[in-house]
Amino acid sequence: MKTNIICFGEMLWDILPTGKQPGGAPMNVAVHLKNLGHNPQMVSRIGHDELGKELLEFITEKGLSTALIQQGETHLTGVVKANT
């Protein structure tokens, strides 16, 4: 049985020494829930920029809806820089 679940929160890019990876705990949870056969909806806001466009492409490829994700001009898509 597919369960409808709302995941609310950040979508961002983790910038690692090996390259960038899509991240944000709520988005990661949504992707894993989808893989387990549930019907998650991601509620978030990202920048209307190239990194935001890439995140939308990523979650679309994972089978998630983009209907509840806003894009704005005021703030850029978030990034977290991590180094070892």
DSSP file (Angstrom, degrees, kcal/mol; ACC not computed):
  #  RESIDUE AA STRUCTURE BP1 BP2  ACC     N-H-->O    O-->H-N    N-H-->O    O-->H-N    TCO  KAPPA ALPHA  PHI   PSI    X-CA   Y-CA   Z-CA
    1    1 A M              0   0    0      0, 0.0     2,-0.4     0, 0.0     0, 0.0   0.000 360.0 360.0 360.0 127.6    0.0    0.0    0.0
    2    2 A K        -     0   0    0     36,-0.1     2,-0.5    37,-0.0    36,-0.2  -0.640 360.0-152.9 -78.8 130.1    1.4    3.4   -1.0
    3    3 A T        -     0   0    0     -2,-0.4    36,-3.0    34,-0.1     2,-0.5  -0.881  11.7-131.5-104.1 132.7    1.4    5.9    1.8
    4    4 A N  E     +a   39   0A   0     -2,-0.5     2,-0.4    34,-0.2    34,-0.0  -0.743  34.3 175.9 -82.7 124.8    1.2    9.6    1.1
    5    5 A I  E     -a   40   0A   0     34,-1.4    36,-2.7    -2,-0.5     2,-0.5  -0.995  23.4-144.1-134.5 135.0    3.9   11.4    3.1
    6    6 A I  E     -a   41   0A   0     -2,-0.4     2,-0.6    34,-0.2    36,-0.2  -0.880  10.3-166.0 -99.6 126.7    4.9   15.1    3.2
    7    7 A C  E     -a   42   0A   0     34,-3.1    36,-3.0    -2,-0.5     2,-0.5  -0.967  11.6-169.6-111.4 117.7    8.6   15.9    3.6
    8    8 A F  E     +a   43   0A   0     -2,-0.6     2,-0.3    34,-0.2    36,-0.2  -0.926  36.9  48.0-115.5 123.4    9.1   19.5    4.5
    9    9 A G  S    S+     0   0    0     34,-2.4    36,-0.2    -2,-0.5    -2,-0.1  -0.985  76.8   1.3 150.6-157.9   12.5   21.3    4.5
   10   10 A E        -     0   0    0     -2,-0.3    17,-0.9    34,-0.1     2,-0.4  -0.243  32.0-173.5 -75.5 147.1   15.7   21.9    2.7
   11   11 A M        +     0   0    0     34,-0.3    67,-0.5    15,-0.1     2,-0.3  -0.994  31.8 139.4-126.5 131.0   17.0   20.8   -0.6
   12   12 A L  E     -Bc  23  78B   0     11,-2.1    11,-3.2    -2,-0.4     2,-0.5  -0.900  49.5 -94.3-156.8-178.0   20.6   21.7   -1.3
   13   13 A W  E     -Bc  22  79B   0     65,-2.0    67,-2.6    -2,-0.3     2,-0.6  -0.955  22.9-146.5-112.8 130.1   23.9   20.7   -2.7
   14   14 A D  E     -Bc  21  80B   0      7,-3.4     7,-2.5    -2,-0.5     2,-0.9  -0.862  15.0-151.3 -89.1 119.5   26.6   19.1   -0.5
   15   15 A I  E     +Bc  20  81B   0     65,-3.7    67,-3.0    -2,-0.6     5,-0.2  -0.834  24.3 176.0 -96.9 105.6   30.0   20.3   -2.0
   16   16 A L  E >   -B   19   0B   0      3,-2.1     3,-1.8    -2,-0.9    67,-0.1  -0.625  47.1-105.4-105.5 162.5   32.4   17.5   -1.2
   17   17 A P  T 3  S+     0   0    0      0, 0.0     3,-0.1     0, 0.0    66,-0.1   0.797 124.1  51.2 -57.2 -25.9   36.1   17.2   -2.2
   18   18 A T  T 3  S-     0   0    0      1,-0.3     2,-0.2     0, 0.0    -3,-0.0   0.489 127.9 -78.8 -90.2  -3.4   34.9   14.5   -4.7
   19   19 A G  E <   -B   16   0B   0     -3,-1.8    -3,-2.1     2,-0.0    -1,-0.3  -0.742  63.1 -45.2 132.0 179.5   32.2   16.7   -6.2
   20   20 A K  E     -B   15   0B   0     -2,-0.2    -5,-0.2    -5,-0.2    -7,-0.0  -0.623  46.2-171.4 -89.9 145.4   28.7   17.9   -5.5
   21   21 A Q  E     -B   14   0B   0     -7,-2.5    -7,-3.4    -2,-0.3     2,-0.1  -0.993  31.3-107.2-132.4 138.2   26.0   15.7   -4.2
   22   22 A P  E     +B   13   0B   0      0, 0.0    -9,-0.2     0, 0.0     2,-0.2  -0.422  56.4 159.1 -62.4 139.0   22.2   16.4   -3.8
   23   23 A G  E     +B   12   0B   0    -11,-3.2   -11,-2.1    -2,-0.1     4,-0.1  -0.779  24.9 123.2-150.1-168.3   21.4   16.8   -0.1
   24   24 A G     >  -     0   0    0     -2,-0.2     4,-2.5   -13,-0.2     3,-0.4   0.321  58.7-113.3 105.4 120.7   19.3   18.0    2.6
   25   25 A A  H  > S+     0   0    0      1,-0.2     4,-2.6     2,-0.2     5,-0.2   0.880 113.6  51.4 -54.1 -46.0   17.8   15.5    5.1
   26   26 A P  H  > S+     0   0    0      0, 0.0     4,-2.3     0, 0.0    -1,-0.2   0.902 112.4  46.7 -61.2 -38.8   14.1   16.0    4.1
   27   27 A M  H  > S+     0   0    0    -17,-0.9     4,-2.4    -3,-0.4    -2,-0.2   0.910 111.2  51.4 -68.6 -40.5   15.0   15.4    0.4
   28   28 A N  H  X S+     0   0    0     -4,-2.5     4,-2.2     1,-0.2    -1,-0.2   0.913 110.6  49.3 -61.0 -41.9   17.1   12.3    1.3
   29   29 A V  H  X S+     0   0    0     -4,-2.6     4,-2.8    -5,-0.2    -2,-0.2   0.925 109.8  51.6 -61.9 -44.7   14.2   10.9    3.3
   30   30 A A  H  X S+     0   0    0     -4,-2.3     4,-2.2     1,-0.2    -2,-0.2   0.911 109.5  49.4 -60.0 -43.5   11.8   11.6    0.4
   31   31 A V  H  X S+     0   0    0     -4,-2.4     4,-2.0     1,-0.2    -1,-0.2   0.922 113.1  46.3 -62.7 -44.3   14.0    9.8   -2.1
   32   32 A H  H  X S+     0   0    0     -4,-2.2     4,-1.4     2,-0.2    -2,-0.2   0.891 110.5  52.9 -67.8 -38.5   14.4    6.7    0.2
   33   33 A L  H  <>S+     0   0    0     -4,-2.8     5,-2.4     1,-0.2     3,-0.2   0.908 108.8  50.5 -61.4 -40.9   10.6    6.7    0.9
   34   34 A K  H ><5S+     0   0    0     -4,-2.2     3,-1.6     1,-0.2    -2,-0.2   0.911 107.7  53.1 -61.6 -42.4   10.0    6.6   -2.8
   35   35 A N  H 3<5S+     0   0    0     -4,-2.0    -1,-0.2     1,-0.3    -2,-0.2   0.781 105.6  55.2 -63.5 -26.6   12.4    3.7   -3.2
   36   36 A L  T 3<5S-     0   0    0     -4,-1.4    -1,-0.3    -3,-0.2    -2,-0.2   0.407 126.5 -99.9 -87.9   2.1   10.5    1.9   -0.5
   37   37 A G  T < 5S+     0   0    0     -3,-1.6    -3,-0.2     1,-0.3    -2,-0.1   0.555  80.4 127.4  96.0   8.1    7.2    2.2   -2.5
   38   38 A H      < -     0   0    0     -5,-2.4    -1,-0.3   -36,-0.2   -34,-0.2  -0.290  62.3-119.0 -88.0 179.8    5.6    5.2   -0.7
   39   39 A N  E     +a    4   0A   0    -36,-3.0   -34,-1.4    -2,-0.1     2,-0.1  -0.669  38.4 179.8-121.0  74.3    4.3    8.4   -2.3
   40   40 A P  E     -a    5   0A   0      0, 0.0    25,-0.5     0, 0.0     2,-0.4  -0.460  15.0-155.3 -77.8 148.8    6.3   11.2   -0.7
   41   41 A Q  E     -a    6   0A   0    -36,-2.7   -34,-3.1    -2,-0.1     2,-0.5  -0.991  11.5-142.7-119.2 130.8    5.8   14.9   -1.6
   42   42 A M  E     -a    7   0A   0     23,-0.5     2,-0.6    -2,-0.4    26,-0.4  -0.839  11.6-166.5 -97.1 125.1    8.7   17.3   -1.1
   43   43 A V  E     +a    8   0A   0    -36,-3.0   -34,-2.4    -2,-0.5     2,-0.3  -0.957  36.4 117.8-110.8 116.1    7.8   20.8    0.1
   44   44 A S  E     -d   69   0C   0     24,-1.2    26,-2.5    -2,-0.6     2,-0.4  -0.941  52.0-124.4-161.5 178.0   10.7   23.2   -0.2
   45   45 A R  E     +d   70   0C   0     -2,-0.3   -34,-0.3    24,-0.2     2,-0.3  -0.993  27.1 174.8-139.7 132.9   12.0   26.4   -1.9
   46   46 A I  E     -d   71   0C   0     24,-2.6    26,-2.2    -2,-0.4    31,-0.1  -0.803  36.8 -84.7-129.0 170.0   15.1   26.7   -3.9
   47   47 A G  E     -d   72   0C   0     -2,-0.3     2,-1.7    24,-0.2    26,-0.2  -0.413  32.9-118.8 -75.4 153.2   16.7   29.4   -6.0
   48   48 A H  S    S+     0   0    0     24,-2.5     2,-0.2    27,-0.3    -1,-0.1  -0.583  81.9 102.8 -87.4  72.1   15.8   30.1   -9.6
   49   49 A D  S  > S-     0   0    0     -2,-1.7     4,-2.3     1,-0.0     5,-0.2  -0.783  91.3 -83.6-143.6-178.9   19.3   29.3  -10.6
   50   50 A E  H  > S+     0   0    0     -2,-0.2     4,-2.2     1,-0.2     5,-0.1   0.887 125.4  51.7 -64.4 -39.9   21.3   26.6  -12.3
   51   51 A L  H  > S+     0   0    0      1,-0.2     4,-1.8     2,-0.2    -1,-0.2   0.884 110.2  49.9 -65.5 -36.6   21.8   24.6   -9.0
   52   52 A G  H  > S+     0   0    0      2,-0.2     4,-2.3     1,-0.2    -2,-0.2   0.912 108.9  51.8 -64.7 -42.7   18.1   24.8   -8.4
   53   53 A K  H  X S+     0   0    0     -4,-2.3     4,-2.1     1,-0.2    -2,-0.2   0.901 108.6  51.5 -60.2 -41.5   17.4   23.5  -11.9
   54   54 A E  H  X S+     0   0    0     -4,-2.2     4,-2.2     2,-0.2    -1,-0.2   0.875 108.3  51.6 -65.4 -37.4   19.7   20.6  -11.3
   55   55 A L  H  X S+     0   0    0     -4,-1.8     4,-2.5     2,-0.2     5,-0.3   0.914 108.7  50.9 -64.9 -41.9   18.0   19.7   -8.0
   56   56 A L  H  X S+     0   0    0     -4,-2.3     4,-1.9     1,-0.2    -2,-0.2   0.907 110.8  49.1 -61.1 -41.0   14.6   19.7   -9.8
   57   57 A E  H  X S+     0   0    0     -4,-2.1     4,-2.3     2,-0.2    -1,-0.2   0.903 109.9  52.9 -63.4 -41.1   16.1   17.4  -12.5
   58   58 A F  H  X S+     0   0    0     -4,-2.2     4,-1.4     1,-0.2    -2,-0.2   0.944 111.8  42.6 -61.5 -49.7   17.5   15.1   -9.8
   59   59 A I  H  <>S+     0   0    0     -4,-2.5     5,-2.7     1,-0.2     4,-0.2   0.832 111.9  54.8 -72.1 -28.6   14.2   14.6   -7.9
   60   60 A T  H ><5S+     0   0    0     -4,-1.9     3,-1.5    -5,-0.3    -1,-0.2   0.921 106.8  51.3 -64.5 -42.7   12.3   14.2  -11.2
   61   61 A E  H 3<5S+     0   0    0     -4,-2.3    -2,-0.2     1,-0.3    -1,-0.2   0.814 106.8  54.9 -61.7 -30.1   14.7   11.4  -12.1
   62   62 A K  T 3<5S-     0   0    0     -4,-1.4    -1,-0.3    -5,-0.2    -2,-0.2   0.479 122.6-107.7 -82.8  -2.6   14.0    9.8   -8.7
   63   63 A G  T < 5S+     0   0    0     -3,-1.5     2,-0.3     1,-0.3    -3,-0.2   0.631  73.0 137.7  88.6  14.5   10.2    9.8   -9.5
   64   64 A L      < -     0   0    0     -5,-2.7    -1,-0.3    -6,-0.1     2,-0.2  -0.666  54.2-114.3 -94.0 150.1    9.3   12.6   -7.1
   65   65 A S        -     0   0    0    -25,-0.5   -23,-0.5    -2,-0.3     3,-0.2  -0.515  12.7-159.9 -78.3 148.0    6.8   15.4   -7.9
   66   66 A T    >   +     0   0    0     -2,-0.2     3,-1.7     1,-0.1    -1,-0.1   0.262  63.9 107.6-104.8   8.3    8.1   19.0   -8.1
   67   67 A A  T 3  S+     0   0    0      1,-0.3    -1,-0.1   -24,-0.0   -24,-0.1   0.776  81.8  42.1 -61.3 -29.7    4.5   20.5   -7.6
   68   68 A L  T 3  S+     0   0    0    -26,-0.4   -24,-1.2    -3,-0.2     2,-0.6   0.146  92.0 100.2-106.5  19.2    5.2   21.7   -4.1
   69   69 A I  E <   -d   44   0C   0     -3,-1.7     2,-0.2   -26,-0.2   -24,-0.2  -0.925  57.9-156.8-108.2 120.8    8.7   23.1   -4.7
   70   70 A Q  E     -d   45   0C   0    -26,-2.5   -24,-2.6    -2,-0.6     2,-0.4  -0.618   3.0-151.1 -92.2 153.3    8.9   26.8   -5.2
   71   71 A Q  E     -d   46   0C   0     -2,-0.2     2,-0.3   -26,-0.2   -24,-0.2  -0.992  18.3-172.6-122.2 134.6   11.7   28.7   -7.0
   72   72 A G  E     -d   47   0C   0    -26,-2.2   -24,-2.5    -2,-0.4     5,-0.1  -0.886  30.9-146.8-129.0 158.5   12.6   32.2   -6.0
   73   73 A E  S    S+     0   0    0     -2,-0.3    -1,-0.1   -26,-0.2   -26,-0.1   0.653  90.7  71.0 -90.6 -19.9   14.8   35.0   -7.1
   74   74 A T  S    S+     0   0    0      1,-0.1     2,-0.4     2,-0.0    -1,-0.1   0.889 103.7  29.5 -70.4 -41.4   15.6   36.4   -3.7
   75   75 A H  S    S-     0   0    0    -29,-0.1   -27,-0.3     3,-0.0    -3,-0.3  -0.933  78.0-124.9-124.6 144.0   17.8   33.6   -2.4
   76   76 A L        -     0   0    0     -2,-0.4     2,-0.1   -29,-0.2     3,-0.1  -0.391  45.0 -82.5 -77.3 160.3   20.2   31.2   -4.2
   77   77 A T        -     0   0    0    -31,-0.1    -1,-0.1     1,-0.1   -65,-0.1  -0.423  59.6-103.6 -60.4 137.3   19.9   27.4   -3.9
   78   78 A G  E     -c   12   0B   0    -67,-0.5   -65,-2.0    -2,-0.1     2,-0.3  -0.302  37.1-172.0 -71.4 147.6   21.7   26.4   -0.8
   79   79 A V  E     -c   13   0B   0    -67,-0.2     2,-0.5    -3,-0.1   -65,-0.2  -0.984  11.9-157.6-134.7 148.1   25.1   24.7   -0.7
   80   80 A V  E     -c   14   0B   0    -67,-2.6   -65,-3.7    -2,-0.3     2,-0.6  -0.992  13.7-149.5-124.1 121.8   27.1   23.1    2.2
   81   81 A K  E     -c   15   0B   0     -2,-0.5     2,-0.4   -67,-0.2   -65,-0.2  -0.818  18.0-178.3 -96.2 123.0   30.8   22.9    1.7
   82   82 A A        -     0   0    0    -67,-3.0     2,-0.3    -2,-0.6    -2,-0.0  -0.961   3.0-180.0-121.3 136.1   32.5   20.0    3.4
   83   83 A N              0   0    0     -2,-0.4   -67,-0.0   -67,-0.1    -2,-0.0  -0.941 360.0 360.0-132.1 158.4   36.2   19.2    3.4
   84   84 A T              0   0    0     -2,-0.3    -1,-0.0     0, 0.0   -68,-0.0   0.443 360.0 360.0 -91.3 360.0   38.2   16.4    5.0
